[in-house]
Amino acid sequence: MTTLVIGASGLVGYEFYRQKKEKKDWFFTYNTHKIDNFAHLDATDPAETENTMKKISPKVVIIPAALPNVNLCETDKDLAKKINLGIVENVLRFIPKDCKIIFFSTDYIFDGKNGPYSEEDEPNPINYYGKLKLECEDMIKKSGHEYIIIRTTGIFGWELGRKNFFYKVFDTLETGKELCIPNDQFGNPTYVKDMISAVTTLIEKKCAGIYNVVGPECISRYEFAKRIADYFSLNKNLIAGKPTSYFKDNAPRPLRAGLKSDKITKIGIKLRTAEEAFLNMKQRKDIDNVY
C-alpha cells in the first residue's frame, strides 16, 4: 500500500522512516532539512503538492508536518495558518479520491480545565495553534476521505534536531545549568517509537476516526523533567518548578490537559511509561548517534 509521509525530517516523521525504511512502497519528504533518500516537498505550495501526488499516487498520506511552536503561532498568525492549515488544504485538494489521511492533532484543542480528555469530549482551544489544529480536524472530517486523526501530546525520544522536551531537560542539566519548568501544566509523556508503532497498528487494522495515542500517565511537565533527571543520573536539584504565569508566554496554555487512552487500550494498543521508554532509549541510543 503506497504510503507518503509529509515532513519526515522531524521527530514524528523520522520515526516512521526508522521503522519503515525497508518498505519499498513508503515514501518520505522533507522541506527545510535535507535528508538523503527523502524527496523535497514544500506542502504549502500547491504546485509542488500536486506534482508529488501525481508522481506517487499514494493510498495513504501521513501528515506530521506542522509548525508546532505555540508562541510563534500566536504572534505570526499568517505563517501559522500558511503551514498548519495550508498543508492540509493542499493535501486534500490533490490526493487521489481513494486515499486515506493520517493527521496528527493535539490536546491543545482543549481548554485544559478538566483533562485528561477522551475522544468524545468537546474541544475548546484557547490559543491559535489549537484553533488551527481543530480547524484541520474539521476540514478532514468533511473531506469525504477516510481518515485517522491522531490526538497526542508530550512526544519525546531520540531526534536528529534535538528539539523535543527530553533534550531541553537533558542538554540543560548536562551542562550544569538551572532549568525552570512549568509545574502546573499536565499532559502525557508519549514515547515516539511506541506512538508510531501504535499508528501503524491502527492503519493495519483499517481503523478510522479519532484516536488518542498517548503514554499511560498524565503528569506535570515538572514531574516528567525530574524523572528524566533521575533516570539519566542528572542533577534534578537544578530543576525549578514555576507556575505558567512565570514564563509570560505569548500563547495561553491549557493547564490540566492530557488525553485518555481507553479507546486504543480496548483494541490491544498500549504505550510504555516514561521509565520503560527511557530503558528502550538507552538500548537504542546509537541509532542516529544522538546520545
C-alpha positions in Angstrom: 0.0 0.0 0.0 1.8 3.1 -1.2 2.3 5.5 1.7 3.6 9.0 1.7 4.9 10.7 4.9 4.9 14.5 4.5 7.5 16.2 6.8 9.7 13.2 7.7 12.7 15.1 9.0 11.2 15.9 12.4 10.6 13.8 15.5 7.4 12.0 14.4 8.1 11.7 10.7 11.7 10.4 11.1 10.5 7.7 13.4 8.2 6.5 10.6 11.4 6.3 8.4 13.3 4.4 11.1 10.5 1.8 11.3 9.6 1.6 7.6 12.7 2.4 5.6 13.0 -1.1 4.2 9.5 -0.9 2.7 9.7 -0.1 -1.0 6.2 1.4 -1.1 6.8 4.0 1.6 8.0 7.5 0.5 9.3 10.3 2.7 9.6 14.0 2.2 11.5 16.9 3.7 11.1 20.7 3.3 13.8 22.7 5.1 16.2 20.0 6.4 17.6 17.9 3.6 17.9 14.2 4.2 19.3 11.7 1.7 16.7 9.4 0.2 13.9 11.8 1.0 12.2 13.8 -1.7 11.8 17.6 -1.3 8.2 18.8 -0.8 7.0 22.2 0.3 3.4 21.1 1.0 2.4 24.8 1.4 3.0 25.1 -2.3 0.0 23.9 -4.3 2.1 23.1 -7.5 4.7 21.1 -5.6 2.0 19.2 -3.7 0.1 18.4 -6.9 3.2 17.2 -8.7 4.2 14.9 -5.8 0.7 13.4 -5.6 0.6 12.7 -9.3 4.1 11.1 -9.2 3.5 8.9 -6.2 -0.3 8.4 -6.3 -0.5 7.4 -2.6 -3.1 5.2 -0.9 -2.2 6.7 2.5 -0.9 10.1 3.3 0.6 10.7 6.7 0.9 14.4 7.8 3.3 15.0 10.7 4.4 18.3 9.0 3.4 21.3 11.1 4.5 24.5 12.8 4.3 23.3 16.5 5.9 26.4 18.0 2.8 27.6 20.0 4.2 31.1 20.8 5.2 31.7 17.2 1.8 30.6 16.0 0.3 33.2 18.4 2.5 36.1 17.2 2.7 35.2 13.5 -0.8 34.0 12.6 -0.3 34.3 8.9 2.7 32.0 9.0 0.9 29.6 11.3 -2.1 29.5 9.0 0.0 29.0 5.9 1.8 26.0 7.4 -0.6 24.3 9.7 -3.8 24.9 7.6 -2.2 25.3 4.2 -0.6 21.8 4.2 -3.9 20.1 5.0 -5.7 22.2 2.4 -3.2 21.3 -0.3 -3.2 17.6 0.6 -7.0 17.4 0.5 -7.0 19.2 -2.8 -4.6 16.9 -4.7 -4.7 13.4 -3.2 -6.5 10.6 -5.0 -10.1 10.1 -4.1 -9.4 6.7 -2.5 -6.5 8.0 -0.4 -6.7 7.7 3.4 -5.4 10.6 5.6 -3.5 10.2 8.8 -3.3 13.6 10.6 -1.6 14.4 13.9 -3.6 16.7 16.3 -3.1 17.7 19.9 -4.6 18.1 23.4 -4.2 21.8 22.8 -7.6 21.7 21.1 -9.0 21.7 24.7 -9.0 24.5 27.3 -7.3 22.4 29.9 -9.9 22.9 32.6 -11.0 19.2 33.0 -8.3 17.0 31.5 -7.3 14.4 30.7 -9.8 14.3 27.8 -11.4 11.4 25.8 -12.1 11.4 22.1 -15.7 12.3 22.8 -15.0 15.5 24.9 -15.9 18.8 23.4 -12.9 20.8 22.1 -12.4 24.4 23.2 -9.0 25.7 22.2 -7.6 28.8 23.9 -4.6 29.5 21.6 -4.2 29.9 17.9 -2.2 26.7 17.4 -5.0 24.7 19.0 -7.6 26.5 16.9 -5.8 25.7 13.7 -5.4 22.1 14.6 -9.1 21.9 15.3 -9.9 23.6 12.0 -7.7 21.0 10.3 -9.6 18.2 12.0 -12.9 19.6 10.9 -11.7 20.0 7.4 -10.6 16.4 7.2 -13.8 15.1 8.7 -15.8 17.0 6.0 -13.5 16.0 3.1 -15.1 12.7 2.2 -11.8 10.9 2.6 -11.3 8.0 5.0 -9.1 9.3 7.9 -7.5 8.7 11.2 -7.0 11.7 13.4 -4.3 11.0 16.0 -4.5 13.2 19.0 -1.3 13.1 21.1 0.9 15.2 23.4 4.2 15.3 25.1 6.1 13.4 22.4 9.7 12.6 23.2 12.5 10.4 22.0 15.8 10.5 20.1 15.7 13.2 17.5 18.2 14.5 14.9 17.3 18.1 15.7 17.4 17.7 19.5 14.2 19.8 19.8 11.7 17.9 21.9 11.3 18.3 25.6 13.5 15.4 26.6 16.5 17.3 25.1 15.6 20.6 26.7 15.9 18.8 30.1 18.9 16.5 29.2 21.0 19.1 27.5 20.4 21.8 30.1 21.1 19.7 33.1 24.1 18.0 31.5 25.8 21.4 31.2 25.0 22.2 34.8 22.6 25.0 34.2 19.3 25.7 36.1 16.1 24.8 34.3 12.8 26.4 35.0 9.8 24.1 34.2 6.0 24.7 34.5 4.7 22.8 37.5 1.0 23.4 36.6 0.9 22.1 33.0 -0.2 18.5 32.8 0.0 16.0 29.9 1.1 12.5 28.8 4.7 11.8 28.1 4.5 9.9 24.9 7.4 7.8 23.5 7.6 8.5 19.8 8.7 4.9 19.0 5.6 3.5 20.6 3.3 6.1 19.1 4.5 5.3 15.6 4.0 1.6 16.2 0.5 2.3 17.5 -0.4 4.4 14.5 0.9 1.6 12.2 -1.3 -0.8 14.0 -4.3 1.4 13.6 -3.6 1.6 9.8 -3.1 -2.1 9.5 -6.4 -2.8 11.4 -8.1 -0.4 8.9 -9.3 1.8 11.8 -10.9 5.1 11.1 -11.9 8.1 13.2 -10.3 9.9 16.1 -7.8 8.1 18.4 -5.9 9.4 21.4 -2.4 7.9 21.1 -0.5 8.8 24.3 1.5 7.4 27.1 -0.4 5.9 30.0 0.4 8.6 32.6 -0.9 12.2 32.9 1.7 14.1 34.9 3.1 17.6 35.1 6.0 18.7 32.9 7.9 19.4 36.1 7.4 15.8 37.3 8.5 14.5 33.8 11.6 16.6 33.9 12.5 15.1 37.3 12.0 11.6 36.0 14.4 12.3 33.1 17.0 13.6 35.6 16.6 10.6 37.9 16.9 8.0 35.2 19.8 9.6 33.3 21.7 10.5 36.5 21.4 14.2 36.1 21.1 16.8 38.9 17.4 17.2 39.5 18.1 19.9 42.1 18.8 22.2 39.1 15.1 21.9 38.1 12.9 24.7 39.4 9.1 24.3 39.2 7.3 27.5 38.4 3.7 28.5 37.6 2.8 29.1 34.0 2.4 32.8 34.7 6.1 33.0 35.4 7.0 32.3 31.8 5.0 35.1 30.3 4.3 33.1 27.1 2.6 34.8 24.2 0.1 32.0 23.9 -2.1 30.8 26.7 -1.6 27.2 27.7 -4.2 24.6 28.7 -3.1 23.6 32.2 -5.0 20.5 33.2 -4.8 18.9 29.7 -3.6 15.4 28.6 -5.6 12.7 26.9 -7.2 9.4 27.9 -6.1 6.3 26.0 -9.0 3.9 26.9 -10.1 3.6 23.2 -6.7 2.3 22.0 -6.3 0.1 25.1 -9.6 -1.7 24.2 -8.1 -2.8 20.8 -4.9 -4.0 22.4 -2.6 -1.0 22.0 -0.6 0.2 25.0 2.3 2.6 25.1 5.1 2.4 27.6 5.6 4.5 30.8 8.3 7.1 30.8 10.7 4.9 32.7 10.1 1.9 30.3 10.7 4.2 27.4 13.9 5.6 28.9 15.2 2.0 29.1 14.4 1.4 25.5 16.1 4.7 24.5 19.3 3.6 26.3 19.2 0.3 24.4 18.9 2.0 21.0 20.9 5.1 21.8 23.3 4.8 18.9 20.7 4.7 16.1 21.4 8.2 15.0 24.5 9.0 17.1 22.4 11.3 19.2 23.5 10.3 22.7 
